[in-house]
Amino acid sequence: PQNVLQMNVTNNNYADPNHLMFEEIKILGLLQEPVSVTVLQNNAVQNSSHNITYNPVNKVALIQGLQLKLGKSYSLAWTLGISVNEKYDCHPGLNASKENCEQLGCVWTEDTSNVGVPYCYYNSSDNVYSVVDVKYTSSGVMANLTFNKSNLKAYEKSPLPISTLCLEVKYHNNHMLQFKIYDYANERYEVPVPLNLPKSPESTVENRLYDVTVQNKPFGIQVRRRSTGTVIWDSQLPTFTFSDMFIQISTRLASQYLYGFGESEHTMFRRDMNWHTWGMFTRDQPPGYKLNSYGFQPFYMGLEEDGNAHGVLLLNSNAMDVTFQPTPALTYRTTGGILDFYMVLGPTPELVVQEYTALVGRPVMPPYWALGFQLCRYGYENDTEIAKLVEDMKAARIPYDVQYADIDYMERQLDFTLNPRFAGLPALIKKIQEEGMRFILILDPAISGNETDYPAFTRGLEKDVFIKWPNSDDIIYAKVWPDLPNVEVNNTLDWETQVKLYRAYVAFPDFFRNSTTEWWTREITEVYTNPHNASRSLKFDGLWIDMNEPASFVNGAIGGCRNQQLNFPPYVPQLGSRSEGLIFKTICMEGEQYLPDGSPVSHYNVHNLYGWSQTKPTLDALRSITKERGIVVTRSTYPSSGKWSGHWLGDNTAAWNQLDKSIIGTLTQPITNLSHTGADICGFFEDSEYELCTRWMELGAFYPYSRNHNGKGAKRQDPVAWNSTFEENSRKVLNIRYSLLPYLYTLMYEANAHGSTVVRPLLHEFVEDKTTWEIYRQFLWGPALLISPVLEQGAVAVNAYLPNARWYDYHTDEHIGFRGQFRNLSSPLGYINLHIRGGYILTQQSPANTTFYSRKNPLALTVALNDSQLAEGHLYWDDGVRIDAYEDGVYLLTSFIAHRNVLEIKVLHRGYTDPNNLKFTEIKVLGVTSSIREVTVSQNGEAIQSPHVVSYDSPKQVLGITHLELELGKDYTLQWS
């Protein structure tokens, strides 16, 4: 009989004096978990207090605590079942019922004790595929998958799984592999996003960090980390299926600690594994619980129990959802394309990000000015309002580099036009640029088709740039912001009525086409250099591209869509407004687009790439027009968008619960190669209030992309909208930001050159400390600056974790004297806790009203010694605006190394000379334990004359050296005694 072990005594002529007993039985190769084991003797059930453990990865059951006497006959019978954590959802679609479930050949059990546990689940570990002819080579694995027809009943209502599947595994290098499952008999859509892969695999058998096994029946792929044996991918699970519009695959995970996926709002930095499903489909959706937002990021980083880390990208761009369960396991469901996975093996979290960005592309290097503070709002009345804001900010001496105009500057929200109320904008932009500031304009993709004289549309028609219905010359029209000509808008009417009465028919450019890129570049160029009236030219420095999910104010199209199957596919992922299908707030899925090679592709397949496809053409246009680096800030993103743009976290709300969510959002972005990121400071929707906005300015001063932005109709919330105390607090915290910009700019260079993170989760630096795996209410800039903001209303202290390192208070320079613990740190309104980590050297520069002036100011170093009296740091410096300065070698890279009582300043790359003859005039050394009287400065081993002044603060253990004149770009050695 099955599932029974007979232990029969066949000869019984010896009794062992030691009363031996069988206490443990191990069963190998058991495909399901034994939920109960019964011990029988002479067919009578025996009392037995054993316990059962089961390892689903290795398929091993262990029964311990038995007392089976040697010399007696027993039989053990076990019942195989499915424990709660091993339940995989068999009916993830809408309207699951017992009847529908059983038709699929699955089991229905209503378990109300655990929220989220599927009622309908697979009753065995089998899936419908097995493997034939596996070929292992030194560079990968090839195999064909066959579909087992025995399960046909399950597919009566859904498309039949594809029976011509091929698995291809490539060992690209020692820390990265790819596994791809596709239909070898029929070409399917594949994501046209280029990745940086070696021409042929570069891994070696000896040095690979991973081993791959293909499991035959049921089919599965198992990836182990070779150094530890940890299984980091194991897809031999019942869920695997691959049909035309529904592909599903699950994997066991190495731990409960998983980070990434997006774009959606989360309440923690690590994902909640307790039966949650998150949809991914780009949508004009302000952040909210379980709502799919602007970007599409199918990448995660997983931690293993020992602190090793790996990352997994699914290169697929169809509507998708992912389910997390406490097994721990993860299930992907996508509605098209193929399965194309890329796995990087770290083994540290920081290396995972570096390896991932090597694959998809390094984050863009922003210009220096883009790290300055930025101001924006939707709802400026006219250019006079902006001009007054600029003057008020100047008078309050609050550092600020960039001013924006939202769609208000356009005539009736039409791209490339200028509203008469903003007739003074060209002159204002020129004026603020002469004062060292920069200006950014917004552009939306949708183009009005209701104008009589609108070159953007007529030239778009000539160039054939707009998305059309399939097999037709008709453009798909929807509605977004542009208004009809000659209408008087009544803003008191409800939104739907306004859209119906006032909004124009708009067409959507297909940014994959080369003709669209040319058209887009020309239209943008004519905004910058107006060929009809030069005085109307808007000399922008950057472009902000919004609504590029693409967003529409009518679902699908005016008059509705035509292809029910694409807009309401057999499986609609678990998105917000799921019953509305895929067309909710966007265009019809049957819209036809054309890839650069001319091949047609439906919007259904490339919807999530719309913003991605617009981003590079926009940056290319910006750079060709301005001849400077500039910035593009995009709302919709896909893996590799960060190569060309920054990103803001979208239309948040002025509420306290948004503060930590903004940190979670900002921490998640580097995992997606978007380093230049931040949330709208003080909130976009609703009125901000004084304390909230003060705390948000403190926090936002440490977003890489630091912009205060506000929604139409909400009251002003810029730093000069409150009172003189608010201005003072803003000035103080932004002065700290500006003084640290050389350090931040160097981190941006390291992200751009090496793929490291700028805003860094604590676990990236202290992965050996499991406490940090959960921390997201604090963050680091690079390895060296710890930021611990207040995030609660009324709080005057912050409960901060200081990991196991030597930390100095940024404000007082004192060693704080504790580590590896939480502490309540005083933090009155107007104060943010900052700590410098021992072992690092930060470059600073005296702040000014704009970076144009701060870049001319003297430099300083803060040397924070660690327990071993060591510290190191770097400074990257270029002209701040040159395109490809790093690639062309037109930069200066300086290293700083301190060891006990010596500081070496050494130029590593000398490709740029700053015209301002910058000098380091001040150096502070923290953690100097004995009194210092003398400091000597030498070059090439010879002491040189130096007018510096030395001070030593004995209680604080700080050495101060002022009045130095160390020129940037030269080597020096400083020694103190």
LINDANOR-V783820 format. One record per residue. N is the residue number from 1. OMEGA is omega in radians with two decimals (none if undefined). Layout:
BEGIN
N/OMEGA
N/OMEGA
END
This chain:
BEGIN
1/3.13
2/3.02
3/3.09
4/3.01
5/3.10
6/3.06
7/-3.03
8/3.06
9/-3.11
10/3.10
11/-2.97
12/-3.08
13/-3.12
14/3.06
15/-3.10
16/-3.08
17/-3.06
18/3.14
19/-3.09
20/3.10
21/2.95
22/-3.11
23/-3.02
24/3.06
25/-3.14
26/3.13
27/-3.10
28/3.03
29/-3.13
30/-2.97
31/3.12
32/-3.08
33/3.00
34/-3.09
35/3.04
36/3.10
37/3.13
38/3.09
39/3.13
40/3.00
41/-3.03
42/3.12
43/3.08
44/-3.13
45/-3.13
46/2.97
47/-3.13
48/-3.07
49/-3.12
50/2.97
51/-3.02
52/2.95
53/-3.09
54/3.06
55/-3.04
56/-3.13
57/-3.11
58/3.13
59/-3.10
60/3.04
61/3.13
62/3.11
63/-3.09
64/3.10
65/3.07
66/3.04
67/-3.11
68/-3.00
69/3.05
70/-3.13
71/3.08
72/3.14
73/3.11
74/2.82
75/3.10
76/3.09
77/3.11
78/3.11
79/3.11
80/-3.13
81/-3.10
82/3.12
83/-3.06
84/-3.06
85/-3.13
86/3.11
87/3.08
88/-3.00
89/-3.14
90/-3.12
91/-3.08
92/-3.09
93/3.11
94/3.10
95/2.99
96/3.08
97/3.13
98/-3.10
99/3.13
100/-3.09
101/-3.08
102/3.04
103/3.12
104/-3.11
105/-3.10
106/-3.05
107/3.12
108/3.04
109/-3.12
110/-3.13
111/-3.08
112/-3.10
113/-3.13
114/3.14
115/3.06
116/3.13
117/-3.09
118/3.05
119/-3.09
120/-3.06
121/-3.14
122/-3.08
123/3.06
124/-3.11
125/-3.11
126/2.85
127/-2.93
128/-3.12
129/2.93
130/-2.96
131/2.99
132/-3.14
133/3.03
134/3.06
135/3.05
136/3.04
137/-3.12
138/-3.08
139/3.11
140/-3.12
141/2.99
142/3.08
143/3.01
144/3.13
145/3.07
146/-3.12
147/-3.13
148/-2.99
149/-3.06
150/-3.07
151/-3.03
152/-3.08
153/-3.07
154/-3.01
155/-3.12
156/-3.03
157/-3.12
158/-3.07
159/-3.13
160/3.05
161/-3.13
162/-3.03
163/-3.11
164/-3.09
165/3.09
166/3.03
167/3.09
168/3.09
169/3.12
170/3.08
171/-2.99
172/3.00
173/-2.97
174/3.14
175/3.13
176/3.04
177/3.12
178/2.92
179/-2.92
180/3.09
181/-3.06
182/-3.12
183/-3.06
184/-3.07
185/-3.09
186/-3.13
187/3.09
188/3.09
189/3.01
190/-3.03
191/-3.10
192/3.13
193/-3.07
194/3.06
195/3.13
196/-3.12
197/3.06
198/-3.12
199/3.03
200/-3.04
201/-3.07
202/-3.08
203/3.03
204/-3.08
205/-3.05
206/-2.93
207/3.12
208/3.14
209/-3.00
210/2.97
211/-3.08
212/3.03
213/3.03
214/-3.13
215/-2.93
216/-3.03
217/-0.12
218/-3.10
219/3.02
220/3.05
221/3.10
222/3.09
223/3.11
224/2.94
225/-2.98
226/-3.02
227/-3.06
228/-3.07
229/-3.12
230/3.06
231/-3.09
232/3.02
233/-3.14
234/-3.01
235/3.09
236/-3.01
237/-3.00
238/-2.98
239/-2.94
240/3.03
241/-3.03
242/3.06
243/-2.98
244/-3.04
245/3.07
246/3.12
247/-3.09
248/3.06
249/3.10
250/3.00
251/2.93
252/3.13
253/-3.07
254/3.12
255/3.10
256/-2.99
257/-3.08
258/-3.06
259/3.06
260/-3.03
261/3.11
262/0.29
263/3.03
264/-3.11
265/3.13
266/-3.13
267/3.08
268/3.10
269/3.05
270/-3.11
271/3.10
272/-3.03
273/-2.99
274/3.07
275/3.09
276/3.07
277/3.14
278/3.11
279/3.06
280/3.11
281/-2.99
282/-3.04
283/3.02
284/-3.03
285/3.06
286/-3.08
287/3.11
288/-3.04
289/3.09
290/3.14
291/3.11
292/-3.03
293/-2.86
294/-3.01
295/-3.13
296/-3.01
297/-3.09
298/-3.13
299/3.02
300/2.97
301/3.10
302/3.01
303/3.02
304/-3.01
305/-3.11
306/3.10
307/2.99
308/-3.08
309/3.05
310/3.14
311/-3.12
312/3.04
313/2.93
314/-3.14
315/-3.14
316/-3.06
317/3.11
318/3.08
319/-2.90
320/2.85
321/3.11
322/3.12
323/3.08
324/3.06
325/-2.94
326/-3.11
327/0.00
328/-3.14
329/-3.05
330/3.09
331/3.03
332/2.96
333/3.12
334/-2.94
335/3.11
336/3.11
337/3.13
338/3.00
339/-3.11
340/-3.04
341/3.04
342/-3.11
343/3.05
344/-2.96
345/3.02
346/0.26
347/3.09
348/3.12
349/-3.12
350/3.10
351/3.08
352/-3.12
353/3.13
354/3.14
355/3.13
356/-3.13
357/3.00
358/-3.12
359/-3.03
360/-3.11
361/-3.13
362/3.09
363/-3.14
364/3.04
365/-3.14
366/2.99
367/-3.09
368/-3.08
369/-3.10
370/3.05
371/3.06
372/-3.13
373/-3.02
374/-3.12
375/-3.04
376/2.83
377/2.98
378/3.13
379/2.97
380/-3.10
381/-3.04
382/-3.10
383/3.12
384/3.13
385/3.12
386/-3.12
387/-3.14
388/3.11
389/-3.14
390/-3.13
391/-3.13
392/3.10
393/3.13
394/-3.12
395/3.14
396/3.13
397/3.11
398/-3.11
399/-3.05
400/-3.02
401/-2.91
402/3.02
403/-3.13
404/2.81
405/3.07
406/-3.01
407/3.10
408/-3.04
409/-3.10
410/3.00
411/-3.13
412/3.09
413/3.10
414/3.07
415/2.99
416/3.11
417/3.13
418/3.14
419/3.10
420/3.12
421/-3.13
422/-3.12
423/-3.13
424/-3.07
425/3.13
426/3.14
427/3.13
428/3.13
429/-3.14
430/-3.10
431/-3.07
432/3.08
433/3.10
434/3.12
435/3.05
436/3.14
437/-3.12
438/-3.10
439/3.14
440/3.10
441/3.06
442/2.97
443/3.04
444/-3.11
445/-2.98
446/-3.04
447/-3.09
448/3.08
449/-3.06
450/-3.07
451/3.09
452/-3.11
453/-3.08
454/-3.03
455/-3.10
456/-3.13
457/-3.08
458/3.11
459/3.06
460/3.07
461/-3.14
462/-3.09
463/3.14
464/-3.03
465/-2.96
466/3.13
467/-3.07
468/2.98
469/-3.13
470/3.11
471/-3.07
472/3.06
473/-3.08
474/3.12
475/3.00
476/3.14
477/3.03
478/3.08
479/3.01
480/-3.05
481/-3.02
482/3.10
483/3.03
484/3.03
485/3.00
486/2.99
487/3.06
488/-3.05
489/3.07
490/-3.06
491/-3.13
492/3.13
493/3.12
494/-3.00
495/-3.09
496/-3.12
497/3.11
498/3.14
499/-3.09
500/-3.02
501/-2.88
502/-3.00
503/-3.14
504/2.97
505/3.14
506/3.07
507/-3.09
508/3.09
509/3.05
510/-2.99
511/3.04
512/-3.04
513/3.06
514/-3.12
515/3.13
516/3.12
517/3.14
518/3.14
519/-3.11
520/-3.14
521/-3.12
522/-3.11
523/3.14
524/-3.14
525/-3.09
526/2.97
527/-3.08
528/3.14
529/-3.04
530/-3.03
531/-3.09
532/-3.10
533/-3.03
534/-3.09
535/3.09
536/3.13
537/3.12
538/-3.02
539/-3.11
540/3.09
541/-3.13
542/3.13
543/-3.10
544/-3.09
545/-2.97
546/2.97
547/-2.99
548/3.09
549/-0.07
550/-3.10
551/3.02
552/3.12
553/2.96
554/-3.12
555/3.04
556/-3.11
557/3.03
558/-3.10
559/3.04
560/-3.13
561/-3.01
562/-3.06
563/-3.06
564/-3.01
565/3.14
566/-3.08
567/3.04
568/-3.05
569/-3.12
570/3.04
571/3.00
572/-3.12
573/-3.08
574/3.13
575/2.95
576/-3.13
577/-3.03
578/-3.07
579/3.13
580/3.14
581/-3.05
582/-3.03
583/-3.11
584/3.10
585/3.06
586/-3.04
587/-3.09
588/-3.08
589/-3.13
590/3.10
591/-3.06
592/3.09
593/-3.09
594/3.09
595/-3.09
596/3.14
597/3.08
598/-3.12
599/-3.10
600/3.12
601/-3.09
602/3.07
603/3.08
604/-3.10
605/-3.00
606/3.13
607/-3.04
608/3.10
609/-3.03
610/3.13
611/3.11
612/-3.06
613/-3.13
614/-2.93
615/-3.12
616/3.09
617/-3.14
618/3.11
619/3.13
620/3.12
621/-3.13
622/-3.08
623/-3.13
624/-3.13
625/-3.00
626/-3.08
627/3.08
628/-3.07
629/3.10
630/2.99
631/2.90
632/3.06
633/-3.06
634/3.09
635/-3.09
636/-3.05
637/3.04
638/3.12
639/-3.12
640/3.06
641/-3.09
642/3.05
643/-3.01
644/-2.97
645/2.88
646/-3.04
647/2.97
648/-2.95
649/2.98
650/-2.96
651/3.12
652/-3.06
653/3.09
654/-3.12
655/-3.09
656/-3.08
657/3.12
658/-3.06
659/-3.11
660/3.10
661/3.12
662/3.08
663/3.11
664/3.13
665/-3.12
666/3.11
667/-3.11
668/-3.05
669/-3.13
670/3.10
671/-3.10
672/3.13
673/3.07
674/-3.08
675/-3.03
676/-2.95
677/3.00
678/3.10
679/3.05
680/-3.10
681/-3.12
682/3.01
683/-3.11
684/3.14
685/3.02
686/-3.13
687/3.02
688/3.04
689/-2.87
690/-3.06
691/3.13
692/-3.07
693/3.07
694/-3.13
695/-3.11
696/3.05
697/3.10
698/3.13
699/-3.05
700/3.07
701/-3.13
702/2.89
703/3.05
704/3.07
705/-2.94
706/-3.05
707/3.02
708/-3.06
709/-2.89
710/-3.11
711/3.13
712/3.09
713/3.08
714/-3.10
715/-3.10
716/3.13
717/3.09
718/-3.02
719/-3.14
720/-3.12
721/-2.97
722/3.08
723/-3.02
724/3.10
725/3.10
726/3.12
727/-3.12
728/3.12
729/3.13
730/-3.14
731/-3.08
732/-3.05
733/3.10
734/3.02
735/3.06
736/3.12
737/-3.07
738/3.13
739/3.14
740/-3.07
741/3.08
742/3.09
743/-3.14
744/3.14
745/3.09
746/3.07
747/3.10
748/3.09
749/-3.12
750/3.07
751/-3.09
752/-3.08
753/-2.99
754/3.07
755/3.14
756/-3.08
757/3.12
758/2.92
759/-2.94
760/3.03
761/-3.14
762/-3.08
763/3.12
764/3.14
765/-3.03
766/-3.01
767/3.13
768/-3.14
769/-3.02
770/3.09
771/-3.06
772/-3.09
773/-3.07
774/-2.95
775/3.10
776/3.11
777/3.01
778/3.10
779/3.12
780/2.79
781/-3.09
782/-3.12
783/-2.75
784/-3.07
785/-3.12
786/-3.09
787/-3.08
788/-3.03
789/2.96
790/-3.06
791/-3.08
792/3.10
793/3.05
794/-3.09
795/3.04
796/3.05
797/3.12
798/3.11
799/-2.99
800/3.08
801/3.07
802/-3.07
803/-3.01
804/3.06
805/3.07
806/-3.09
807/3.09
808/3.07
809/-3.10
810/-3.03
811/-3.04
812/-3.10
813/-3.07
814/2.98
815/-2.98
816/2.98
817/3.01
818/-3.11
819/3.09
820/3.14
821/3.03
822/3.05
823/2.99
824/-3.11
825/-3.14
826/-3.09
827/-3.14
828/3.14
829/-3.10
830/-3.10
831/3.07
832/-3.14
833/3.10
834/3.13
835/3.11
836/-3.10
837/3.07
838/-3.12
839/-3.07
840/3.13
841/-3.13
842/3.01
843/3.11
844/3.13
845/-3.12
846/-3.08
847/3.04
848/-3.12
849/3.07
850/3.11
851/3.09
852/3.13
853/-3.12
854/-3.13
855/3.12
856/-2.98
857/3.14
858/3.13
859/3.11
860/3.05
861/2.93
862/-3.11
863/-3.11
864/-3.07
865/3.07
866/-3.09
867/-3.14
868/3.13
869/3.10
870/3.00
871/3.11
872/3.10
873/3.11
874/2.94
875/2.99
876/-3.11
877/3.00
878/-3.08
879/3.04
880/-3.07
881/-3.04
882/3.07
883/3.09
884/3.12
885/-3.13
886/-3.11
887/-3.10
888/3.10
889/-3.09
890/-3.11
891/3.13
892/3.08
893/-3.07
894/3.07
895/3.11
896/3.10
897/3.09
898/3.10
899/-3.06
900/-3.03
901/-3.13
902/3.04
903/3.10
904/3.01
905/-2.99
906/3.11
907/-3.12
908/3.11
909/-3.05
910/-3.10
911/-3.07
912/3.05
913/-3.10
914/-3.08
915/-3.07
916/-3.13
917/-3.08
918/3.11
919/2.91
920/-3.10
921/-3.07
922/3.06
923/3.06
924/3.08
925/-3.08
926/3.09
927/3.08
928/-2.90
929/-3.14
930/-3.04
931/-3.10
932/3.11
933/-2.97
934/3.04
935/3.08
936/3.11
937/3.08
938/3.05
939/-3.11
940/3.07
941/-3.14
942/3.07
943/3.12
944/3.10
945/3.10
946/-3.03
947/-2.96
948/3.12
949/-3.07
950/2.99
951/3.10
952/3.12
953/-3.00
954/3.11
955/-3.11
956/-3.10
957/-3.13
958/3.03
959/3.10
960/3.08
961/-3.10
962/3.13
963/3.06
964/3.04
965/-3.12
966/-3.03
967/3.06
968/3.14
969/3.07
970/3.12
971/3.09
972/2.94
973/3.05
974/3.12
975/3.13
976/-3.10
977/none
END
